[in-house]
């Protein structure tokens, strides 16, 4: 018996990093998993491997999470094929920013479209289905900078702070329907996106982590799995840091 046996799960931004590892962990725990990515075909190989390895259904979906029509179609497909949705993980996001004075409106709009508006939009769509079944778990991905901030990351920090506030508000509204809403706030996680900053910058950042190492995608995915499972049945409205005690 796995922690997620029989649960139907939907993970956005599942093509790599935390999203891909979350899909793998969910499949390992017995869930039926749908995952999204922008790049057509990018998840076919890994999802096929998860299907074979864990003897469950892992279904790739390719669309832009900022496209309301595509997002609605994805939720309707899950409803049509499975009849329910038990878990939503809002992982899709982008990390783009600039120093104050160099931030364009276009940059602000692009970051908030993906990191905030798409999260709220997909949450609304999933919640409608979950409210009918009077159960569900929604897990949002915030960030340590959403509460602590970081120099040069004003826009990204603001977007992730909005996700944390959204999580708190939605949990209050949806808890009477048996729907839990929580967020995970990662710190410095060893993903391709983070590695792109270069080794010198990585070492500078690592000096701020009291546990002395970068987090791995599995560290975040394990906490998401806990929040998705019935082990956290009385946990809602929480923002759980996964940062190895990082001071930014």
C-alpha positions, 0 to 999 in steps of 0.5 A: 500500500502506497501513501497515495494509492487510488488518488488522482493527482495533477502536477503542473510544471512537471518536465524537470526538477521539483515537478518531475521528482514530485510526479515520480514520488506520486507514482511510487506511492501508487497515484494516477498522475497527470503532469504538464509541461510547455515543450511537446514530448519532453515528458514522454520518456520519463513518464513512460519509465515511471509507468513501467517502474511503478505499475500505474498511470502517468499521463503527460499533458502539453500546454501553457498554464497561462492559457485559461482554455487549455487549463480548463480542458486539462481539468475536464480531461481528468474528470472525464477519464478518472471521474475525480481529482484528489490532488493539485500541485501548482508547481509551474513557475518562472524565475526572471527578475531585475534590479529596482529601476530596471524592472519593466512592466512586461517583466512584471506581467510575465512573472505574475501571469505564470507564478500568480494568475495561472496558479489562481486560475487552475486552483479555481478550476480544480476547486470546483471539481473538489468541492463537488466531491467534498475532498482534495488537497492543493499544494502550491509552491512558494519560496523562501524569498516570498517571505524573506525577500532577496536583493535583485529579486523584487518581482519574483519575491512579490509573486511568491509572496502572493502565492503564500497569501493566496494559500492562506486565504484559499484554505479558509474558504475551502476547508468547509468543503474538506479541501486542504490548501498548503504551500511549500517554500523551498530554499536553494534547490539543486535544479537545472534552473538554479545551476544556471547561475554558475558555480561561483554564485552557487558557492556564495549562496551556499554560505547562507545555508546552515545545513551546509548543502543545497536541497535536492528535488527529492527533499521538496517532493517528499514534503509535497507527498506528505501534504498530498497524502492522508497523513496530513489530513488535519493540516491546512493553511500552512507554508512549510519551508524546505530550506535547510535553515537558510538566512537570505 
